[in-house]
């Protein structure tokens, strides 16, 4: 059975970009059960409060919620179980080094299907302070106002 090509986003963590400064992103596979994949294919998942953590030289994703598959039987999965992330050894070692030395965090940014395989986009992140968040909001509002004004000017309005 051929796999579909392209990228289909299942869930994204928009709050992560508000709460953290994303320094780098990494794509990782996930070790999932069959009912988890079926639930993801129906577009059901939540990344709120999810985080990546290193343990025994591997990286795991904690607190990600994939609801039980509706047509599943007694073989259904636990919705908030710890899921192993599939990365190459040199990627794991590089991420572990950065996490240990800099005090950074692994935050999942999105879950998607890439060429039929379930993937998670991880961000190597540093937490923002409250004043950083306020500065970002003010900058975004200013950019939006500039775009609105310049958009009106470009429509033939002459001064």
C-alpha positions, 0 to 999 in steps of 0.5 A: 500500500503506497504512502501518501506524499507531502506533509499533513499537520495534525496539531501545533503548539502555538503557545510554545512560540509565545512562552519560549524563544526557539533557538533550533528545531529538530524533526524526530519520529515517534514510537507509536502503537496502532491505535495512536496512529489511527487517532492521529490520522483522524486529527486528534492530538494535543501538545499543551503542557508536553515536553521532551526529556532525556533519560538513559541516553534517549529522549522521551516525550512526556504529557502529550495527549493522544485520545483513545481511538473510538473504534479501538478495543481492549488494545487501546492505548493510554492517552498520556503515556510517555513516548520514545522519540526516534533520533540518530545517536549523534542528534541525541548526543548533540541535543543532550549536550546543549540541554545540559550545558545551557539549561535549555528545554525541548518543546514539541512545536507540531505533530505531522505526517511526513510521507505517511510517517508520524513526526514531531517537530521539537524546538530547543528553547529558552524560556521567556521572561514576562517583559520579553513576552510584552516586547514581542506583543508590542512589536507584533502590534506595531508590525501589524499597524505598519502593514495595515497603513502601508496596505491602504497606501498601496491601493491608489490613495495619493497624498 
